Amino acid sequence: MWYLILLIIHLFICLILYISIRTGAMEVTSYLLPIAIFIPVFGFIALVICDRLAKNGKANTKELELEDLMLRADDFRRIKHEDEKTVKTVVPLEEAIRINDTQIRRKLMMDIMKQDPDKYIKLLQQARLNDDMEVTHYASTAMMEVQRKYEIELQRYEKELQVNPEDTNVLNTYLKVLKRYIESGMLEDNMLVIQRVRFDSLLKKKIAEFPSEKQPYIDLAENLIELSYFDEAEKTVRYLTHRWPNDENMWVAKLKLCFASGNKKQFDETVSEIKERKIYFSSQFKDLLTFWDSSVKEYKYTY
């Protein structure tokens, strides 16, 4: 008789537990219900303890909406960085490429398109290889728009320079925009060569008007190397060596010429000359020198 009463009470308690779990009154999963059914008293106590722990843990947390998970501009304004705009934009874009949720990824990509995509061409190029066709479309569209803006801007400066060929400000801005366009990574093959030839012409104009400025010579040397005009590049580097013998960028251009032209003998001589000189070089230059030196030793070059 007592067993029957206890069984009825046990089943009644199990029914209450089931209803509480289904209605959400208890913060435990229904998978734990068999514990209470097959382990009288102790199973019930275990479920109650789990429920209390779950409620206490939830009480100390704040439920987040999807918007709270997005990176906001005002969050970054509270943090001081060397380049706030870069941090604010690069992080969401990288997340947009890697995140598994399609909707979030697409939304973040749209946010990037509304900002300033021309500063993040390399990341947009990565996004173009994404498996998500819509993300690929967004990235391609953004890059096409950036390229269109570059072309329009360059055409404008070219016309202004034709009207006012002596305007130094126009020439400097033209060179700056064209250099940025070339280094953006958007140009390939013939289009890249065309722009480099244009850059070469403008640099020579700049040098003719301001022969004492160093940077145009360095830009000219590096551009000639990229065009594989090694003889002309060597003349420019020779002038740089004579005029600014202690300049780090000059030595970079000289090593780059030796490396690109495959002249191992000249490369080794230049490295030895650098080591003999008591000149301060940055760690970045030293790392670059180490990389080139190791690469030269791995391959055969002509003398």
C-alpha positions as CSV (number, residue, x, y, z in Angstrom):
1,M,0.0,0.0,0.0
2,W,2.8,2.5,1.0
3,Y,4.7,1.6,-2.1
4,L,1.7,2.5,-4.3
5,I,1.3,5.9,-2.5
6,L,5.0,6.6,-2.9
7,L,4.9,5.7,-6.6
8,I,1.9,8.0,-7.1
9,I,3.7,10.8,-5.4
10,H,6.9,10.2,-7.4
11,L,4.9,10.2,-10.7
12,F,3.1,13.4,-9.7
13,I,6.5,15.1,-8.9
14,C,7.8,13.9,-12.3
15,L,4.7,15.3,-14.0
16,I,5.3,18.7,-12.3
17,L,9.0,18.6,-13.4
18,Y,8.0,17.8,-17.0
19,I,5.5,20.7,-17.1
20,S,8.0,23.1,-15.5
21,I,10.6,22.2,-18.1
22,R,8.2,22.4,-21.0
23,T,6.9,25.8,-19.9
24,G,10.3,27.2,-19.2
25,A,9.8,27.5,-15.5
26,M,12.9,25.4,-15.0
27,E,16.2,26.3,-16.7
28,V,17.2,22.7,-17.4
29,T,17.0,20.6,-20.5
30,S,14.3,17.9,-20.9
31,Y,17.1,15.3,-21.5
32,L,17.7,15.4,-17.7
33,L,14.1,14.3,-16.9
34,P,14.9,10.6,-17.0
35,I,17.3,11.1,-14.1
36,A,14.3,12.2,-11.9
37,I,12.1,9.4,-13.2
38,F,14.5,6.5,-12.7
39,I,16.3,7.8,-9.6
40,P,13.5,8.8,-7.0
41,V,14.3,11.6,-4.6
42,F,17.9,12.0,-5.5
43,G,17.1,12.6,-9.2
44,F,14.6,15.3,-8.2
45,I,17.2,17.0,-6.0
46,A,19.7,16.9,-8.8
47,L,17.3,18.6,-11.2
48,V,16.5,21.3,-8.7
49,I,20.3,21.9,-8.1
50,C,20.9,22.2,-11.9
51,D,18.0,24.5,-12.2
52,R,19.3,26.8,-9.5
53,L,22.8,26.8,-11.0
54,A,21.4,27.7,-14.4
55,K,19.3,30.5,-13.1
56,N,22.2,32.0,-11.1
57,G,24.5,31.9,-14.1
58,K,21.9,33.5,-16.3
59,A,21.3,36.2,-13.8
60,N,24.9,37.3,-14.0
61,T,24.8,37.6,-17.8
62,K,23.2,40.0,-20.2
63,E,21.4,38.7,-23.2
64,L,22.9,40.1,-26.4
65,E,21.1,41.0,-29.5
66,L,22.7,40.6,-33.0
67,E,23.3,44.3,-33.1
68,D,25.4,44.1,-29.9
69,L,27.7,41.6,-31.6
70,M,28.5,43.9,-34.4
71,L,31.5,46.1,-34.2
72,R,30.4,49.7,-33.7
73,A,32.3,52.9,-34.6
74,D,31.7,54.4,-31.2
75,D,33.4,51.4,-29.5
76,F,36.6,52.2,-31.3
77,R,36.5,55.9,-30.5
78,R,37.0,55.0,-26.8
79,I,40.4,53.3,-27.7
80,K,43.4,55.3,-28.9
81,H,45.2,53.8,-31.8
82,E,47.8,55.1,-34.3
83,D,45.3,54.6,-37.0
84,E,41.7,54.5,-35.7
85,K,40.1,54.3,-39.2
86,T,42.2,51.3,-40.1
87,V,41.4,49.3,-37.0
88,K,37.8,50.2,-37.1
89,T,37.4,48.9,-40.7
90,V,39.9,46.1,-41.1
91,V,38.6,44.1,-38.1
92,P,35.0,43.8,-39.4
93,L,36.2,43.1,-42.9
94,E,38.4,40.2,-41.8
95,E,35.6,38.9,-39.7
96,A,33.3,39.2,-42.7
97,I,35.5,37.0,-44.8
98,R,36.1,34.3,-42.1
99,I,32.7,34.2,-40.2
100,N,30.5,31.2,-41.0
101,D,27.2,33.0,-40.7
102,T,26.2,34.0,-44.3
103,Q,23.9,36.8,-43.3
104,I,26.3,38.5,-40.9
105,R,29.2,38.1,-43.4
106,R,27.2,39.8,-46.1
107,K,26.0,42.6,-43.8
108,L,29.5,43.3,-42.7
109,M,30.7,43.4,-46.3
110,M,28.0,45.9,-47.1
111,D,29.2,48.1,-44.2
112,I,32.7,48.0,-45.7
113,M,31.4,49.1,-49.1
114,K,29.7,52.1,-47.5
115,Q,32.9,53.2,-45.8
116,D,36.2,53.6,-47.7
117,P,37.1,50.4,-49.6
118,D,40.0,51.9,-51.5
119,K,42.2,51.5,-48.4
120,Y,41.5,47.8,-48.1
121,I,42.1,46.5,-51.6
122,K,44.2,43.5,-50.5
123,L,41.4,42.3,-48.2
124,L,38.8,42.9,-50.9
125,Q,41.0,40.7,-53.2
126,Q,40.8,38.0,-50.6
127,A,37.0,38.4,-50.4
128,R,36.8,37.9,-54.1
129,L,38.0,34.3,-53.6
130,N,35.3,33.6,-51.0
131,D,33.0,30.7,-51.5
132,D,30.0,32.9,-51.0
133,M,29.0,34.2,-54.4
134,E,27.3,37.3,-53.0
135,V,30.4,38.3,-50.9
136,T,32.5,37.8,-54.1
137,H,30.1,40.1,-56.0
138,Y,30.3,42.7,-53.3
139,A,34.1,42.7,-53.3
140,S,34.3,42.8,-57.1
141,T,31.8,45.7,-57.2
142,A,33.8,47.6,-54.6
143,M,37.1,47.1,-56.4
144,M,35.5,48.2,-59.7
145,E,34.2,51.3,-58.1
146,V,37.6,52.1,-56.6
147,Q,39.3,51.6,-59.9
148,R,36.7,53.9,-61.6
149,K,37.4,56.6,-59.1
150,Y,41.2,56.3,-59.7
151,E,40.8,56.6,-63.4
152,I,38.5,59.6,-63.2
153,E,40.9,61.3,-60.7
154,L,44.0,60.6,-62.9
155,Q,42.2,62.0,-66.0
156,R,41.4,65.1,-64.1
157,Y,45.0,65.7,-63.1
158,E,46.3,65.0,-66.5
159,K,44.0,67.6,-68.0
160,E,44.9,70.1,-65.4
161,L,48.6,69.5,-66.0
162,Q,48.1,70.0,-69.7
163,V,46.5,73.3,-69.1
164,N,49.0,74.4,-66.4
165,P,52.2,72.4,-67.1
166,E,54.2,74.5,-64.6
167,D,51.8,73.9,-61.7
168,T,53.9,72.1,-59.1
169,N,50.9,71.2,-56.8
170,V,49.1,69.5,-59.6
171,L,52.2,67.5,-60.6
172,N,52.8,66.4,-57.0
173,T,49.2,65.3,-56.5
174,Y,49.2,63.6,-59.8
175,L,52.3,61.6,-58.9
176,K,50.9,60.8,-55.4
177,V,47.6,59.4,-56.8
178,L,49.3,57.5,-59.6
179,K,51.8,55.9,-57.2
180,R,49.0,54.9,-54.9
181,Y,47.1,53.4,-57.8
182,I,50.1,51.4,-59.0
183,E,50.8,50.1,-55.5
184,S,47.1,49.2,-54.8
185,G,47.4,45.8,-56.4
186,M,44.4,46.3,-58.7
187,L,46.4,46.7,-61.9
188,E,47.8,43.7,-63.8
189,D,49.7,42.9,-67.0
190,N,49.4,45.6,-69.7
191,M,47.4,48.0,-67.6
192,L,50.1,48.0,-64.9
193,V,52.8,48.6,-67.5
194,I,50.8,51.5,-69.0
195,Q,50.5,53.2,-65.7
196,R,54.2,52.6,-64.8
197,V,55.2,54.1,-68.1
198,R,53.1,57.2,-67.3
199,F,54.6,57.3,-63.8
200,D,58.1,57.2,-65.4
201,S,57.3,60.2,-67.6
202,L,55.9,62.2,-64.7
203,L,58.9,61.4,-62.5
204,K,61.3,62.6,-65.1
205,K,59.4,65.8,-65.4
206,K,59.5,66.2,-61.7
207,I,63.3,65.6,-61.6
208,A,63.9,68.0,-64.5
209,E,62.1,70.7,-62.5
210,F,63.4,69.8,-59.1
211,P,66.8,68.0,-59.5
212,S,67.7,68.4,-55.9
213,E,64.8,66.3,-54.5
214,K,65.8,62.8,-53.5
215,Q,62.4,60.9,-53.5
216,P,61.7,61.3,-57.2
217,Y,65.0,59.6,-58.0
218,I,64.2,56.7,-55.6
219,D,60.7,56.3,-57.1
220,L,62.2,56.4,-60.6
221,A,64.8,53.7,-59.8
222,E,62.2,51.4,-58.3
223,N,59.7,52.0,-61.2
224,L,62.4,51.3,-63.8
225,I,63.3,48.1,-62.0
226,E,59.7,47.0,-62.0
227,L,59.6,47.7,-65.8
228,S,62.8,45.7,-66.2
229,Y,64.6,48.7,-67.6
230,F,67.7,47.6,-65.8
231,D,70.3,49.7,-67.7
232,E,68.4,52.9,-67.1
233,A,67.7,51.9,-63.5
234,E,71.5,51.3,-63.0
235,K,72.3,54.8,-64.1
236,T,69.7,56.2,-61.7
237,V,71.0,54.1,-58.8
238,R,74.5,55.1,-59.6
239,Y,73.5,58.8,-59.3
240,L,71.7,58.1,-56.0
241,T,74.8,56.4,-54.6
242,H,76.9,59.4,-55.5
243,R,74.4,62.0,-54.3
244,W,73.0,60.3,-51.2
245,P,75.4,57.5,-50.1
246,N,74.1,57.1,-46.6
247,D,70.4,56.9,-47.5
248,E,68.7,53.6,-46.6
249,N,66.1,53.8,-49.4
250,M,68.9,54.2,-51.9
251,W,70.5,51.0,-50.7
252,V,67.2,49.2,-50.9
253,A,66.9,50.3,-54.5
254,K,70.4,49.2,-55.3
255,L,69.9,45.7,-53.8
256,K,66.5,45.4,-55.5
257,L,68.2,46.1,-58.8
258,C,70.8,43.4,-58.2
259,F,68.2,41.0,-57.1
260,A,65.8,41.7,-60.0
261,S,68.5,41.6,-62.6
262,G,70.0,38.4,-61.2
263,N,73.4,39.9,-60.7
264,K,74.7,37.9,-57.8
265,K,78.2,39.3,-58.0
266,Q,77.0,42.9,-57.7
267,F,74.6,41.8,-55.0
268,D,77.4,40.3,-52.8
269,E,79.6,43.3,-53.4
270,T,76.7,45.6,-52.3
271,V,76.0,43.6,-49.2
272,S,79.7,43.7,-48.3
273,E,79.8,47.4,-48.8
274,I,76.8,47.9,-46.6
275,K,78.4,45.9,-43.8
276,E,81.6,47.9,-44.0
277,R,79.9,51.2,-43.8
278,K,79.2,52.6,-40.3
279,I,75.6,53.6,-41.2
280,Y,72.5,53.1,-39.0
281,F,69.9,51.0,-40.7
282,S,66.5,50.2,-39.5
283,S,65.4,46.7,-38.4
284,Q,63.1,46.6,-41.3
285,F,66.0,47.1,-43.7
286,K,68.1,44.5,-41.9
287,D,65.2,42.0,-42.2
288,L,64.9,42.8,-45.9
289,L,68.6,42.3,-46.4
290,T,68.6,39.0,-44.6
291,F,65.7,37.8,-46.8
292,W,67.3,38.8,-50.1
293,D,70.7,37.4,-49.0
294,S,69.1,34.0,-48.2
295,S,67.1,34.0,-51.4
296,V,70.2,34.7,-53.5
297,K,72.0,31.8,-52.0
298,E,69.2,29.4,-52.9
299,Y,69.2,30.2,-56.6
300,K,71.7,30.5,-59.4
301,Y,72.2,33.9,-60.9
302,T,74.2,35.2,-63.8
303,Y,77.3,37.2,-63.3
